[in-house]
Amino acid sequence: MTIWESYTAGLERHTVVGELLVQRAFYSPQLDNRRDVLVWLPASYHNSARRYPVLYMHDGQNLFDAHTSFVGEWQVDETLSALQTEGYEAIVVGLPNLNEERVREYNPYPSAEIELLDGRGDAYLRFIVDTLKPQIDAHFRTQPEHASTGIAGSSMGGLISLYGFLTHPQVFGFCGVFSPAYWFGANGLEGTVQQRASGAGRIYMDVGGKEGHIFETSAPWRPYLPSGGDQAYLDGVRRLRAGLLARGYHEGTSLLYVEDADAIHQEGAWAKRLPDALRFILPKLP
């Protein structure tokens, strides 16, 4: 039996705006693990019979509640509540990462050298597409077609979002790609763009001008990260943009690309850019 309960019930402290539901320990047969799944509902959900677009977002613990976030929340709930007056409404499904498993699940390009980079990204996407989405569509009033279904995230979440959008075009009609970790799999995402991009759907993609600080890490994959700091990060994302344009995407219509000159690699920067991203990718409700 599927049980969705209030996320905020019994919490003394939280920063959630609106109605956030949670299903505890949701099982993924593709990954053989469990995680809580969060669902945020628009304010109008219980006052109408309309159906809503759905946006699937990664790093779910960072989306709605500052008390569970890493270094601040995306303010997805506050942003969509404000955008409602402009005609933008959506159900947001947040998938919290599983700590160490994050680097595996958000990476679709296996590495033979590093066990942590064994690349379970395809299985993670099959979990969303084949297990989670059917349950979301069955339980909530969604617009299930691909034109009303999107995927979004940042860093490695941006990587798996663009990859998922390109490899599951029958499911995802739009995506949000914030500061994508383009370098995994020896820049494998560039190859996926060249092979799979078709010019269809809508893509929002961005990068900050001061994100090179994340290359300074003690993680075991440090030798596989680019050198060159801020400029290397900019250049990598610019190559993705160029690849998308070469494959039929058009600035301002099917692709919105943003460079935020002073932005670093953190949730506050993505929260700042989120409103314009949602305005571009979400279908506007009548």
C-alpha positions as CSV (number, residue, x, y, z in Angstrom):
1,M,0.0,0.0,0.0
2,T,1.3,3.4,-1.0
3,I,1.4,5.8,2.0
4,W,2.1,9.5,1.5
5,E,2.3,11.5,4.7
6,S,2.9,15.1,5.6
7,Y,6.6,15.9,5.7
8,T,6.1,18.7,8.3
9,A,3.8,16.9,10.7
10,G,5.5,16.7,14.1
11,L,8.5,18.8,13.1
12,E,9.4,21.6,15.4
13,R,11.6,23.4,12.9
14,H,11.5,23.5,9.1
15,T,11.4,26.1,6.3
16,V,8.9,24.4,4.0
17,V,6.3,26.6,2.3
18,G,3.1,24.9,1.2
19,E,2.3,21.2,1.2
20,L,5.2,18.7,1.1
21,L,4.5,15.0,1.3
22,V,6.9,12.1,1.9
23,Q,6.8,8.4,1.3
24,R,9.3,6.7,3.6
25,A,11.8,4.1,2.5
26,F,10.6,3.9,-1.1
27,Y,12.2,0.8,-2.7
28,S,14.0,0.8,-6.0
29,P,14.3,-2.7,-7.5
30,Q,16.8,-1.3,-10.1
31,L,19.2,-0.1,-7.4
32,D,18.1,-2.5,-4.6
33,N,18.0,0.4,-2.1
34,R,15.5,2.6,-0.3
35,R,15.1,6.3,0.1
36,D,12.4,8.8,1.2
37,V,10.7,10.4,-1.8
38,L,9.3,14.0,-1.4
39,V,6.4,15.4,-3.3
40,W,5.6,19.1,-3.3
41,L,2.1,20.1,-4.4
42,P,1.0,23.5,-5.8
43,A,-1.3,25.6,-3.6
44,S,-4.2,25.2,-6.0
45,Y,-3.9,21.4,-6.0
46,H,-6.8,20.8,-3.7
47,N,-9.0,23.6,-5.1
48,S,-9.3,22.3,-8.6
49,A,-9.5,19.2,-10.8
50,R,-6.6,20.3,-13.1
51,R,-3.6,18.2,-13.8
52,Y,-0.1,19.5,-13.4
53,P,3.3,19.2,-15.0
54,V,5.9,17.2,-13.0
55,L,9.5,18.1,-12.3
56,Y,11.8,15.4,-10.9
57,M,14.7,16.8,-9.0
58,H,17.8,15.3,-7.5
59,D,19.4,16.0,-4.1
60,G,16.0,16.2,-2.6
61,Q,17.1,17.1,0.9
62,N,18.4,20.4,-0.5
63,L,15.3,21.5,-2.3
64,F,12.7,22.5,0.3
65,D,14.0,22.6,3.9
66,A,17.1,24.4,5.1
67,H,17.3,22.1,8.1
68,T,18.1,19.1,6.0
69,S,20.1,20.9,3.3
70,F,23.9,20.7,2.8
71,V,24.7,24.4,2.7
72,G,21.3,26.0,2.1
73,E,18.2,25.1,0.2
74,W,17.1,25.7,-3.4
75,Q,13.8,27.3,-2.2
76,V,11.9,25.4,-4.8
77,D,8.7,25.7,-2.7
78,E,9.1,29.5,-2.2
79,T,9.9,30.0,-5.9
80,L,7.0,28.0,-7.3
81,S,4.6,29.6,-4.8
82,A,5.7,33.0,-6.2
83,L,5.5,31.9,-9.8
84,Q,1.9,30.7,-9.4
85,T,0.7,34.3,-10.1
86,E,2.5,34.1,-13.5
87,G,0.8,30.9,-14.5
88,Y,3.6,28.5,-13.6
89,E,2.6,25.6,-11.4
90,A,4.0,22.1,-11.1
91,I,4.3,19.1,-8.9
92,V,7.9,18.6,-7.8
93,V,9.2,15.2,-6.9
94,G,12.4,15.4,-4.8
95,L,14.8,12.4,-4.6
96,P,17.2,12.7,-1.7
97,N,20.7,11.4,-2.5
98,L,22.1,8.5,-0.5
99,N,25.4,10.1,0.5
100,E,28.2,8.0,-0.8
101,E,25.9,6.4,-3.4
102,R,25.3,9.8,-4.9
103,V,28.5,9.7,-7.0
104,R,27.5,6.3,-8.3
105,E,23.8,7.0,-9.0
106,Y,24.4,10.4,-10.7
107,N,27.2,9.1,-12.9
108,P,26.2,7.2,-16.1
109,Y,29.8,6.7,-17.2
110,P,31.5,3.7,-15.4
111,S,35.2,4.0,-14.5
112,A,37.3,0.8,-14.3
113,E,39.9,2.6,-12.1
114,I,37.7,3.9,-9.2
115,E,35.1,1.7,-7.6
116,L,33.1,4.8,-6.4
117,L,32.7,5.8,-10.0
118,D,31.2,2.5,-11.2
119,G,28.4,4.4,-12.9
120,R,24.9,3.4,-11.8
121,G,23.3,6.3,-13.6
122,D,21.3,4.3,-16.1
123,A,19.9,2.1,-13.3
124,Y,19.0,5.3,-11.3
125,L,17.1,6.7,-14.3
126,R,15.3,3.4,-14.8
127,F,14.2,3.7,-11.2
128,I,12.7,7.1,-11.9
129,V,11.2,6.1,-15.3
130,D,9.9,2.6,-14.7
131,T,9.1,2.5,-10.9
132,L,8.7,6.0,-9.5
133,K,7.0,7.9,-12.3
134,P,4.2,5.3,-12.7
135,Q,3.4,5.6,-9.0
136,I,3.5,9.4,-9.1
137,D,1.2,9.4,-12.1
138,A,-1.2,6.9,-10.5
139,H,-1.5,8.7,-7.2
140,F,-1.4,12.4,-8.1
141,R,-3.2,14.4,-10.8
142,T,-0.3,14.7,-13.2
143,Q,0.1,15.5,-16.9
144,P,2.0,12.3,-17.6
145,E,3.0,13.0,-21.2
146,H,6.7,13.8,-22.0
147,A,6.0,17.4,-22.9
148,S,4.9,18.0,-19.2
149,T,7.5,15.9,-17.5
150,G,11.0,17.3,-16.6
151,I,14.2,16.5,-14.8
152,A,16.6,18.9,-13.1
153,G,19.6,19.1,-10.8
154,S,23.0,20.7,-10.2
155,S,26.6,19.5,-10.5
156,M,26.3,15.7,-10.8
157,G,22.6,16.2,-10.6
158,G,23.0,18.4,-13.7
159,L,25.0,15.7,-15.4
160,I,22.4,13.0,-14.8
161,S,19.6,15.4,-15.7
162,L,20.9,16.2,-19.2
163,Y,21.9,12.6,-19.8
164,G,18.5,11.4,-18.7
165,F,16.7,14.0,-20.9
166,L,18.8,12.9,-23.9
167,T,18.5,9.2,-23.4
168,H,14.8,9.1,-22.4
169,P,13.2,11.6,-24.8
170,Q,9.9,9.7,-24.7
171,V,9.7,10.5,-20.9
172,F,11.3,13.9,-20.4
173,G,10.4,16.9,-22.5
174,F,12.4,19.5,-20.5
175,C,15.3,19.7,-18.2
176,G,17.2,22.0,-15.9
177,V,21.0,21.6,-16.0
178,F,22.7,23.7,-13.3
179,S,26.5,23.8,-13.2
180,P,26.8,20.3,-14.7
181,A,29.7,18.1,-13.7
182,Y,30.7,17.7,-17.4
183,W,34.0,15.9,-16.8
184,F,32.8,12.5,-15.7
185,G,33.6,9.6,-18.0
186,A,36.3,11.6,-19.7
187,N,33.8,14.3,-20.8
188,G,31.4,11.6,-21.7
189,L,28.4,14.0,-21.7
190,E,29.9,15.8,-24.7
191,G,29.7,12.5,-26.6
192,T,26.1,11.9,-25.5
193,V,25.2,15.3,-26.7
194,Q,26.7,14.6,-30.1
195,Q,25.0,11.2,-30.4
196,R,21.6,11.8,-28.8
197,A,20.7,15.5,-28.9
198,S,17.9,16.1,-31.4
199,G,16.8,19.7,-30.9
200,A,13.6,18.6,-29.3
201,G,12.3,19.8,-25.9
202,R,13.5,22.6,-23.8
203,I,16.8,22.9,-21.9
204,Y,17.9,25.4,-19.3
205,M,21.7,25.2,-18.6
206,D,23.9,27.5,-16.6
207,V,27.3,27.9,-15.0
208,G,28.9,30.3,-12.5
209,G,32.1,32.2,-13.2
210,K,33.8,31.1,-10.0
211,E,33.1,27.3,-9.7
212,G,36.6,26.0,-10.1
213,H,37.0,25.7,-6.3
214,I,35.3,22.3,-6.4
215,F,38.3,20.9,-8.3
216,E,40.3,21.3,-5.1
217,T,39.2,18.2,-3.3
218,S,40.7,15.3,-1.4
219,A,38.2,12.8,-3.0
220,P,39.7,9.7,-4.6
221,W,38.7,10.9,-8.0
222,R,40.8,14.1,-7.7
223,P,43.4,12.9,-10.4
224,Y,40.5,12.7,-12.9
225,L,39.3,16.2,-12.4
226,P,40.2,19.0,-14.8
227,S,42.9,21.5,-14.1
228,G,42.5,25.2,-14.8
229,G,40.1,26.3,-12.1
230,D,37.3,28.7,-12.9
231,Q,38.1,28.9,-16.6
232,A,38.1,25.1,-17.0
233,Y,34.6,24.9,-15.5
234,L,33.4,27.6,-17.8
235,D,35.0,26.1,-20.9
236,G,33.6,22.6,-20.2
237,V,30.0,23.9,-19.9
238,R,30.5,26.1,-22.9
239,R,31.4,23.1,-25.0
240,L,28.2,21.4,-23.9
241,R,26.3,24.5,-25.1
242,A,28.1,24.5,-28.4
243,G,27.3,20.8,-28.9
244,L,23.6,21.4,-28.2
245,L,23.5,24.3,-30.7
246,A,25.2,22.2,-33.3
247,R,22.6,19.5,-32.8
248,G,19.6,21.8,-33.5
249,Y,18.9,23.7,-30.3
250,H,18.2,27.4,-30.6
251,E,19.1,30.1,-28.0
252,G,16.0,31.6,-26.4
253,T,13.5,29.1,-27.9
254,S,14.7,25.5,-27.1
255,L,17.8,26.4,-25.1
256,L,18.3,29.1,-22.4
257,Y,22.0,29.3,-21.4
258,V,23.1,31.5,-18.5
259,E,26.6,32.5,-17.2
260,D,26.5,34.0,-13.7
261,A,29.9,35.7,-13.5
262,D,30.3,35.9,-9.7
263,A,28.6,32.7,-8.8
264,I,30.2,29.8,-6.9
265,H,29.2,26.2,-6.8
266,Q,26.5,26.1,-4.1
267,E,22.8,26.0,-3.5
268,G,22.4,29.7,-3.0
269,A,23.6,30.4,-6.5
270,W,21.2,27.8,-8.0
271,A,18.3,29.2,-5.9
272,K,19.0,32.6,-7.3
273,R,18.8,31.3,-10.9
274,L,15.9,29.0,-10.4
275,P,13.0,31.4,-11.1
276,D,14.2,32.2,-14.7
277,A,15.0,28.5,-15.2
278,L,11.4,27.5,-14.3
279,R,9.9,30.2,-16.4
280,F,11.7,28.8,-19.4
281,I,11.2,25.1,-19.0
282,L,7.8,24.7,-17.4
283,P,4.7,24.7,-19.6
284,K,2.5,27.6,-18.6
285,L,-1.0,26.5,-17.3
286,P,-4.0,28.2,-18.8
